[in-house]
Amino acid sequence: MNNLQDFQSDMRKGYGNGSIGIFVSGIIWIISSLIVNSYSPTKGIWALIIGGMLIFPLGTLIGKLMGVRGQHDKNNPLGKLAMEGTLWMIVCIPLAYGLSLVKVEWFFQGMLMIIGGRYLTFASIYGMRIYWLLGAILILAAYFLFTMQVNVFASALTGGLIETIFGIIMYVLFKYNKISTEINQV
């Protein structure tokens, strides 16, 4: 491996296009929305925060069961970029939590925007333009949920549905090796 395309290919193969992590994240968002609906918004917020810490280990475990290695080459510099994006996202969580103290819906809407921004960097990490679409959809969803003053349950559920659907799409692209240079690669 000595060029960007090789590094991106290693990331795609190592993490199944990122599909399992996206899918696990979507399921955690859906569980969080159900906790919001059944118990309280505060418990749903904590479910998303705590569940978010489990995305990578659960995604790696599930991925390995599905034949995805769950790691990249140790010399791949894109692994560092992925970690830096993760750290930036973690640093932004208190901001979203602070928003929830003003209006609880804003936590989920803020997290959608934060996570959407993180996915934009995945276009470079994985070399797949579809991450620009995923990031843009999450960011636009956050904006519309905010402007339409959508309730906390629907805000959390929206994030879960978007990520779950994209996780499935990304896995299908990985499984059937449908990465077209003209369509998907950056």
N, C-alpha and C positions, 0 to 999 in steps of 0.2 A: 504494500500500500504506500503510494507516494503522491497521490493527487486527491483533490477534493471529491471527485466522483467515487474513488475507491473508499474513502472514509465514509461517505454517505451510504454507499452500498453495504459496508460493514454495519452501520447503524440500522439500516432497514432489515438486514438479515438477523442481526442480534436481537432486535426487539419487535420483529414482525410488523414493521412499518409504524410501530408505536401503538398498534391496534389494541393489544390486550390492556395496556395502561389506560387508554381512552375509555374502553368498555368498562373496566373496573371503576374508574372515576364516575362514569355515568350511573352505574348501579349504586354507588355510594350517594350520589346526588338524589337518586330516586328514594333510597332508604331514608335519607335526611328529610325529603319532602313528606314521606309517610309519617315520620316522627313529628314533624311540624303539625301535620293534620291530626294525629292521634293524641299527642301530648302537649307540646308547646313549641313556639318558635325558638326559644332559647335552647331547648334540648335538641332541636333540629340543627341549630348552628353548631353546637358542640359535636353532634354526630358527623357533620361535614368536616369539621376541623380534625377530629380524631380519626375518622375514616380516611381523610386525606393523607394522614401519615402512613396508612396501610396500603396505599395504591401501589407503590413500587414493589414491596415484598409480595403482596397478593398477585399483582400482575406478573411478576417473575415466576412465582409458583405455578399459576394457571398456564402461563406461556410454556413453561417446561413440560407440563402435562400435555400440551397441544403441539409439542415439537419445536418450540421457539427457544433458542439458546438462553436468552435473558441476559446477555452481556455483549460487550463490544471488545475489540482488540485493545489491550492496555495502552498501546501507543497511538490510539486514535484521538486526536485533539478535539474532535467534536463531542467526546464524552465529557470533557471539561466544560464546554459550552452548555451542554445539557444541565450539568450540575450548577453552573452559574445562574441559569434561568430558574432552576428550582429554588436556589437560595433567594433570588430576587422575589419570587412568588411568596415564599415564606415570610420575607420581610414585609410584604404588603398585606398579609392577613390581619395584623393589628389595625390597619387602616380600615379594612372592611368591617372588623368587629366594632371599631369606633363609630362607623356609620350606623350600625345596628342599634347603638345607644340612642340615636336620634330617631330612627325609624327602622324597625326590625327588617322590613323588606329590603332595605338598602344593603344588608349584609350579602344576601344572595346575588343581588344585582351587581354589587361591587366585585364579588368573587367571579362572577361571569366575565366581567370586563378584565380583571386581572389574569384569569386563566386564558381568556381569548388572546390577550397580548402575548402571553407565554407561547401559545401555539403558533403565533406568527414566526417565532424563531425556529420552530420545528421544521419550517419549510427549508431552512438552510441546513439544519442538522440531518434531516432525512433526505433532502434533495427532492421534495415533493410539493408542488404548488397547491395541492389540495389542503395543506395546512393553512394556507392563506385564507381559503374559503372557510375552514372550520373556525379559525380565529375571528374572521370578520362576522360570521353568523353569531358567535357568542357575544361579541362586542355589540352588534346591532340588537340582539335580543335583550341585552342588559339595558341599552338605551330605550328601547320601546317599552320594556317592562317598567322602567322608571317613569317615562313620560306618561304612560297610561295608568300609573299608580296601581299596578297589579299586586295582588296580595302575596303574602310570603309563601304559601303553599304552591301557588302557580309559578312563582319565580324560581323556587327550588326545583320543581318538577320540569320546568322548561330546560334548565341546565342538564338535568339527567337524561331527558329524551334526546336532546341534541347530541350529547356525548355518546350515548348508547348507540344511536343510529350511526354516527361516524365511526365508532369502534368496530361495528360490524362491517361497514364499507371498507375500512382500512384493512381488516383481516381478510376479506374476500380478495382485495387487491394483492395482498401478500400471498395468500394461499394459492391463488391461481396465477401469480406472477404477472399481473396485468399492469406493470409499470411501463408506460410508454414514454419515451424520451420527449416526444412532441407535446404530450398532454400533461404529464405529471412531474417531470423533473425540472428543477430550478437550474 
